[in-house]
């Protein structure tokens, strides 16, 4: 992965940097992979849930689908939390590098 300085990026480059951080998380974090696998398994088993989450389709759900939609939402929240954590620390690392670059830190 190419190194970027977050402070010198336009919005497209920033989006690519964040996407790269997410890909790195997906490739290196077993817990993240497992959450993602579970979410995909639910969406594969229940097409209505995939339609709701990915395409914003309205659907009437069975009780089983409703229960699994709640599970999928919780998995998605956990995935987002892990991504936000990764991006937060990416920002911290970049802040540290920026402060060193402008000689605030020695």
Backbone torsions as a table, in degrees:
resi	resn	phi	psi	omega
1	UNK	NA	132.0	178.6
2	UNK	-71.5	139.4	178.0
3	UNK	-79.8	139.9	177.4
4	UNK	-123.4	156.2	168.4
5	UNK	-105.7	115.3	-174.7
6	UNK	-59.8	-30.0	-176.5
7	UNK	-73.8	-14.5	-177.6
8	UNK	-114.4	23.7	-176.3
9	UNK	-106.3	146.1	168.3
10	UNK	-83.8	177.1	-173.2
11	UNK	-63.4	-35.1	179.3
12	UNK	-66.9	-45.5	179.5
13	UNK	-65.3	-37.7	177.6
14	UNK	-63.5	-43.5	177.5
15	UNK	-60.0	-42.7	179.1
16	UNK	-64.6	-37.8	178.9
17	UNK	-65.3	-44.2	178.7
18	UNK	-65.8	-40.9	177.1
19	UNK	-61.5	-39.9	178.0
20	UNK	-63.7	-38.4	178.2
21	UNK	-64.4	-38.9	178.4
22	UNK	-67.0	-40.8	178.7
23	UNK	-64.3	-43.1	177.9
24	UNK	-59.4	-43.4	178.2
25	UNK	-60.4	-44.3	-179.2
26	UNK	-63.9	-33.1	-178.1
27	UNK	-86.1	-17.8	-172.6
28	UNK	-119.7	-15.8	-174.6
29	UNK	-108.7	111.8	-176.8
30	UNK	-63.1	-38.3	-180.0
31	UNK	-65.1	-42.8	177.6
32	UNK	-61.2	-46.2	178.9
33	UNK	-57.7	-43.0	-178.5
34	UNK	-65.6	-43.0	177.3
35	UNK	-61.3	-45.1	180.0
36	UNK	-62.8	-41.9	178.9
37	UNK	-62.1	-44.2	179.5
38	UNK	-62.8	-41.9	179.0
39	UNK	-62.8	-46.4	179.5
40	UNK	-63.2	-36.4	178.7
41	UNK	-62.2	-43.2	177.9
42	UNK	-63.8	-46.1	-178.9
43	UNK	-65.0	-33.2	177.2
44	UNK	-70.0	-38.6	-177.6
45	UNK	-75.0	-31.1	-175.4
46	UNK	-124.7	90.8	-178.5
47	UNK	-56.7	-32.3	178.5
48	UNK	-63.0	-36.4	178.7
49	UNK	-67.9	-42.5	176.4
50	UNK	-58.9	-44.8	179.7
51	UNK	-60.5	-40.7	179.1
52	UNK	-66.3	-48.4	-174.1
53	UNK	-74.8	-36.6	-173.6
54	UNK	-99.9	-31.8	-174.5
55	UNK	-117.0	2.2	-178.6
56	UNK	54.2	37.6	177.4
57	UNK	-80.5	142.7	173.2
58	UNK	-85.9	135.1	-179.9
59	UNK	-147.0	146.1	167.8
60	UNK	-83.3	134.3	-176.0
61	UNK	-113.9	147.2	170.7
62	UNK	-74.2	170.4	177.1
63	UNK	-60.3	-42.3	179.2
64	UNK	-62.8	-41.5	177.7
65	UNK	-65.0	-40.6	178.8
66	UNK	-61.4	-44.2	178.9
67	UNK	-62.2	-41.7	-179.6
68	UNK	-74.2	-27.8	173.4
69	UNK	-63.2	-42.5	177.4
70	UNK	-63.0	-40.9	176.1
71	UNK	-61.8	-43.9	-179.7
72	UNK	-62.8	-41.9	179.0
73	UNK	-63.0	-41.7	178.4
74	UNK	-66.0	-40.4	175.7
75	UNK	-61.5	-44.4	-179.9
76	UNK	-61.9	-41.6	176.8
77	UNK	-61.1	-42.3	178.7
78	UNK	-65.0	-39.5	176.9
79	UNK	-62.4	-47.2	179.0
80	UNK	-60.4	-40.2	179.1
81	UNK	-61.4	-42.7	178.7
82	UNK	-65.9	-40.1	177.9
83	UNK	-64.9	-43.0	178.7
84	UNK	-62.3	-39.6	177.9
85	UNK	-61.5	-46.1	179.2
86	UNK	-61.8	-44.2	-179.2
87	UNK	-68.0	-37.6	177.1
88	UNK	-58.5	-47.4	-178.8
89	UNK	-71.3	-29.9	172.7
90	UNK	-61.7	-44.2	177.3
91	UNK	-62.9	-40.4	177.6
92	UNK	-62.2	-43.0	178.9
93	UNK	-62.9	-43.4	179.6
94	UNK	-66.3	-37.2	177.1
95	UNK	-62.9	-45.4	177.8
96	UNK	-58.5	-47.3	179.4
97	UNK	-62.7	-39.6	178.5
98	UNK	-65.2	-43.9	178.7
99	UNK	-62.9	-37.3	176.4
100	UNK	-66.4	-40.0	-177.8
101	UNK	-63.5	-36.9	-179.5
102	UNK	-96.7	16.6	173.5
103	UNK	63.0	29.3	170.6
104	UNK	-78.8	-34.0	177.6
105	UNK	-112.3	143.4	178.6
106	UNK	-108.9	NA	NA
